């Protein structure tokens, strides 16, 4: 009798934990396949520290094959799932297609950047969901400080030293907190940069920072940010973005070359493409994480709407903490469907939250105990070390080195601005020219081993900065007057957009081509997605 085959789509918090749990329970009696576009699990909570130069990129990644030796890793992105045939169709990193049949399917595709229809944002932004975006932000911030120091125009200097972050949730708050320390370190002690004052702005339409947390933690974070010099604006957001700056909803125009979009996340569009019952873009499941009417299909993490048994009538929020716990329950329930143990309903107990504010500052409430300052910082870093499935010693070593040595503020130029569009179904991959987005067949170009969706370079902006370095930051599919293309009735998902290659007069990216502005000639028409 052949072994049952279990296919897990996605290796985020939910997918990784499901594979880890199943590997332990199955003991070789089932074939476990993990489909993921990268060969690593990304520990997202530490991504702001990568952008701030505290941690090296590989510190926040954990090898899938190295930590899941009994799981078969297939590199690729799921394009389509045929529920009736029990098949997952995917595209590999070198544009080669493939099909995986399954007896059980676990959809743990995660989430992508949340999109809003704001004028001008289509041409000027990027988000903060993947490693390429963190690496790009690190380079971009360093470049802006260096360009500001080289100009004699005070207004230009101030614009380049202004960094706008939209979204005062976990990610946006940590990005602004670490970013202010990062730029202050580049300016202080430098004799030619005396008088330069980096300015970080944190915007949100909510009435307070970290609205998801207890008010005392919110006040703690707000106080730390303001004392550090962050310009916190609650009840305010971006109304329009241009290449010179952003117009705020309160009428003020801010000259800037940077906007980081951290307004939240939305479920991966793959879940919506299944044609099953949905709840605000998430796949509806029962308390056992099984899809009603499809007993062979399970879903967990951000892609699943899991009933909150502690709050009847509600669904669990899209957080890493829930995804990690749901992955464990999902693993047990998939094994139970083959007769290994008994299935469980997903119940959770709030263990508290931690927010790293940089340096020794943090806000935390472990087990309901509100902490701030050094104590909260120690708890926060201890929690991250305990939660990471690998690289603990390396992360701790980087923290120690950061405490005693100055950070290296250099731009490597490995990720170009148009390689990390906000409008992407694959934030974990840098976009490659000539490579189709997820779900689009190959244009016939040989694989170059880079992976990622196809796309064109962003429009060039004055001052030598590509458009994605400029303030603003929503994709074209979110232009005013229309819903995001992925969710537009009767429309194809945005991830299936035709690929667009760079203009013929532009060089292909490579080791000998310096990062810089690239002309954009692919301006979509009014009805294009």
N, C-alpha and C positions, 0 to 999 in steps of 0.2 A: 504494500500500500504506500503510495507516494505521500510525502510530507505536505501538509497544508501550506499554502503560500500567503504570506501577509505582506502587503505593500503599504508603506508609510510615506505619505507625501509631505515633505517639509521636515527640516531638522532644527527648528527653533526650540524654544523651551518645551512646548508640548510634544513635538515630534521626537526630540532627542530623549526625553524622559520615557515616552512610550516604548521606543526601541530598546532603551536600557532595561526597562522592567520586563518586557517580553523576552529579551535575551536571557535574563536570569530565570524566568519561569519556564520557558520552552525547553531549555537544556538540549538544544539540537533536534527536538522533535518537530519543529516547524521551520520553514525557510522564511527568514525575515529580510525584506528588501527595503532600503531607505533611499528614496529618490530626493535629491537635493542639488541645487545649482552649484554649491561650493562643497569642499571636502572638510568643512569645519563647522562647529557650533559656535555662534557668536554670543558672547555674554554682553548683551546690550547695555545693562546699567553702567558699565564702565566706559562706554563709548565717549562721553564727554571728556574723560581724562586722556583719551587718545588724541582728541582734537586740541587739548590744552598742552600737549607735549609731556605729560606725566608718564604715561605708559606707552610702550612701543606696541604697534598694531598686533603683532602675533601674541602678545600677552593676553588679549581678550578673546582669542580663538582657541578652540579645543578640537584636536584631530578626531574626526568621526571614526576612521578606520583604526586609529590607535586606541581609542577608548571603548569601541564597540566591536571587538574582534569577531563576534559570532553573527554580526549583521553585514549583509552584502550591500555595499554602497554603490549606487548608480548615480553618476553625475548627469544632471539634466534638469530641465524645467517642464513641469506638466503642462501640456497644451490643452488636452481634452480628456475627459473621462467618460467612457461608454459604460453606463451602469448595467445595461441589459447584457452586454457581452462580457462584463467584468474585466475591462481592460483600461489601462492608463496609457495614453499616447504622450510621448515626451520628445523634447529636442535636446540633444547633447551639447556640450561646450564647443564642439567643432561642427555644428550645424547638422549633425547626423541624427536622424529620427529613430525612434524605437518604440516598442510596445511592451508593456508589462501586464500579464494576466494575474489575477488574484483570486483567492478564496475569501480573504478579508481585506478591507480597505480602511485605512485610517487617514482622514484628511486633517492635516495639521499645517496648512499652508501659511498661517500667520496673517500679517497685515502689511499695509503699505501706507505711504503718506496720505493724510486727509487733505482733500482738495476743496477749495471754495472759489466761487466766481467773482474774482476781484479784478477790476480793470488794470491792465499793464503787468500784472503779476506773471502772466504767461511768458514774458520775455526775460524775466529778471531774477530767477530764484533757484534755490535748492533746499532740500530738506535734511533730515538727520536720522536716517533709519538704518544705514549700512556702513560698513567699514570704508568703502570708497568716499562716501560723503564726509566722514570724519577726517580722513586724510586730506581731502580737498580743502575743508574748512581750516585745518591747521596751516596748510600752505598759504591759503588766501589771506588769512588774518596776518600772518608774518609778512606777506607781500605788501599789504596795505600800510602797515607800519613803516616798512622800508621806503615805499613810494612817498609816504607823507613826510618822512625825514629828508627826502631829497628835493622837495619842492620849496620854492620861496614864496608861494602863494598861501597865506594863512587860511583862506577859505577852503582851498583844496586840501590842505593839510588836515583841517578839522573834519571835512567830509570823509576823508579816507580813514580817519581815526574814530569814526562813529560806526558802531555795529548794532544793528537792530535785530532783536530776537522776538518773534511773535509766538505767544503761547507760554503761559506761566505754570504749566504742569511740571511733572518730574523732569522731563528732558530739557525743556526751555529754561527752567530755573537753574539746573545744573550747568547748562551751557553758558548762561550769562555769568554765573558765579565763578566758574573756572576761567572763562574768557577774560574777565576783568583782571584777574591775577596774572594771567598769561601775558596780556599786553602791557600791564604795569611793569612787569619784570623786564620786558624788552626796552622800556623807556628809561626806567630808573637806573642811575649810575652811568648812563651813556652821555658823555659830555656834549655830543652833537645833537642830542635829542632833548636838551633842557627846554622846558616850556611846553612840550607836547603832552597833551592830556587825552589819552584814550577814553572814549565814552561808550559805555554799553547801555542800551535801552532794552527794557523788558516790557512788552505790551501784552495785554489780555483783556477781553471784554468782561471777564469775571470781576467780581468786586474785591478779590484778594488773591494773593499768591497761593499756589497749591490749594485750590478750592476743594480738592478731594480729601484733604487731611483735616485733622482737628484744628480749630482756630488758634490754639496756642502754638502749635507747630508752624502754622501759617505766619503768625506774627514773628516767630523766631527767625524764619527764613527771610521775611521782609526786612527785618531789622539788620540782619547780616548783610544783605544785598545793599541796602541804602548806606550803611556805614562804610562799605567797601567802595562806594561811588557809583553803583549801578543806578541808572535813572528808571525807576519802577513806575509804570503808568497803568493803573488798573482802570477798567471801563473804557479802554482805548484800544483801537486796532488800526490796521492799514485800510484806507479807503481806496487808494490808487497808488500804483508804483510807476516810476519813470526811470530813465537811465541816470537822472541827476539826484534822485532821492525818493522818498515816500511821503505821500499825503496822508496824514492821520485822520481818523474819524472826528477828532475835535477841531479840525481845520488847520492845524499846524503842518508846515512842510519841513521835513528833516532831510538835510543834505547828507547822503551816505552812499557808500558803494557796496554795502553788505546788508542782506537780510536773511536770517536763518528761520526757516519755517518749521515750527514745532507745535502746531495747533492740534495735534492729535493724530490718530491713525484710523484707518478704515479696513475692513476685512479684505483679504486678497480676493480679487474678482473671480478667481477660479471657483470659489464656492457658489457664487451666483450663477455661473454657467451650467450648473447641474440641473437647473429647472425644478428644484425641490422647494419645499416650504422654507421661507426665509424670515428673519427678524432683523430689519435694518441692515441688510447685507450679510448677516451671519446665518449659517445653516442651522435650522432648528433641530435639536436633539432631545432625547428624553434624559432623565437624571442619570441613566447608565451610559450616557454619551453615544447612544445608538440612534441612527436616523430612522424615524418612523416609516414603516413600509419598506425599508431596505435593511433587513437584519444583518446583512454582511458588511454594512458601511457604518463606520464610527467617525466621529469628528470631535476635536478638542482644541483648546487654545483660542486665539483671536478669531478664527474662522467659524467658530461654533457658538451658537446661542444656548448656553447651558442654564437650565432652570436653577435659580438660587433657592435651595430648600430652606435656608435661614430667613429668607424674605419672600414669601409666597407671592407669585405674580410678577416677580422681577427676574432678571438674568444676571449672571455673574459678569462683572466688568472685565474689560480687555486689559489685563495686567499680566506681567511675567509671573507673579506669584500664583495666580490662578492657573495659568497655562502649565506651569511646572507640576502643580498638584493634580491637575486634570490628566496630564500625561501618565502619571503613575496609576491612577484609577483606570484609565483607558487600557493600559497594558494588562492590568488584571482582568478586565472585562473581555478583552479579545481572547486572552488565554482561557477564560471560563467558557467562551463560546465553543471551544474545542474540548471541553471537559476537564480543563486544568483549573481546579479551584472553583470558587463561587464568585458571581459578579457582585459589584458594589455600586451603590448610588453615590454620586459626588456630593459631599458635604464639606464645608470648609469652616475653619475657625480663624478669625482675624488675629494674626500674630504680630501685627504692627507694621510700620513702614519706616524706611530710612531714606534720607535725602542728603547727598554729599554736596556741601557748599564750598569745597576747596580749602586748602590749608588744613587747619585742625578743626574747622567749623563744620557743623552738620546739624540736622534736625532729625530726631528719631523718637519713636514711641514703641519700643519693644514690649510686647505683652501689656500694652496700655499705659506704660510708664513714660511720660514725656521727658525727653532729655534735650539738652542743647550744649553748645560749646565743645570742649575737649572730650567730655564723656560721650556725647553723641557721635563725635568723630571716631572715637575708638570702637564704639558699637557698630557704626556703619561699616567701617573697614573690616571688622571682624565678621560681620554678616556676609559681606561679599566674598571673603576668603572661604567661609564655610559653604556658601551656596555654589561657588564655581566648581564644575566637575573636573577641573584640571588647572595646571599652570599656577598653582597657589604660591609656590616658592618664588617663581619668576615675578609675579605681581608684587609680592612683598618686597623683593629685592629692588624693583623699580621705585616703589614708594620710599624705601630707605635712601636710595640714591637721590631722589628728588628732594629729600629733606636736607641733604648735606651738600648737594652740588647744584649749580645754576642749570636751568634747562637750555637745551640746544634749540635756538630759534633760527632754523634754516628752512628754506623751501626747496623741496626735492623735485617738484613739478611732475610727479609720477601720474597724477590724476588731473586731467584737464577739465575745464568748467563744463563743457558740453557732454562730458562723460557721465555726469551725475545729475541728470534732469530730475526735477521734482515729479514730473509726469512719467512715472515708470511703474510697471508691475513687478520689477525686479531690483529693489534698492540695494540688494546685496551684491550686485554685479555692476561694474563700470561699463557703460555703453561703448560699443565698438563700431566705428563707421562701416557701413556695408553689411552689418550683421542685423538680421531681422529681430524685432521684439518678440517676446514670448508668444507663441501661438501662430506665428507667421512662418510659412515655409522659407527655406533658404533661397537666396538669390543666386546660388550657384558658385559662390565664392568659397575657396578652400578655407578650412578652419585655420585660424592663426593661434589657437590655444588660449585666447584671451577670455572668451566667454562674455556673455552680456548681450543686451539687445542692441539692435541697430539704431542708428540715429544720426542726425546731422549736427554739426557744430552749431553752437548758439550764435545769435546775432552779435556782431562786434559792437562795442560801445566806445564812446570817446574816452581817451585817457589810457588806452592800452588794456582795458579790462574786458574780458568776454562778458556777454550779457548776464550769464548766470552768476557772475560776481556782484551784480548790481542789486540794489534794493528791490524789494518786491519778492515775488516768488511763487506764483501758481502757474501750472501748466496751461497750454493753449486750450485744452479740452474744458477748462473751467472758465472760459471767457464769459463776460456778462451776457445774459440772454439765453443761457443754455445750461442744462445739467451736465455734469461730467460725462464724457463720451462713453465711459464704461457702463454707465447706468442709464444711458439715454434709451428710451423705448424704441425698439426696432433697429437699434444700431449695434454695430459690432463692438466688442470690448476694445478699449483703447490699446490694450496690449497686442491686438491683432492688426494695428496700423501697418500699412506698407512701410518697408524700410526705406530710408533716405540716405544716400551716400553724400559725402562732402563734395562741395563744388570742385570741378576739375582743376581750377587754378589754385587749389589749396593743397598743401603737402599732406600725405598720410602721416598719422602719428607714429612715432617710433623713437628709438633712443637718440637719434641724431636731430630730431626736430624739437626745438625748445617750445615749451607751452606758451601760448599767447592767443591773441584774438584771431578768430577765424570767421570769414564772411559766411553769412547765412543767406541762401537763396530759396530755401524751401518754405515760403510763407503760405500756409494753408488757406484755402478759400473759406468763405463764410459757412459753407455746409460741411466742411471737412472735420473729422474728429481729431 
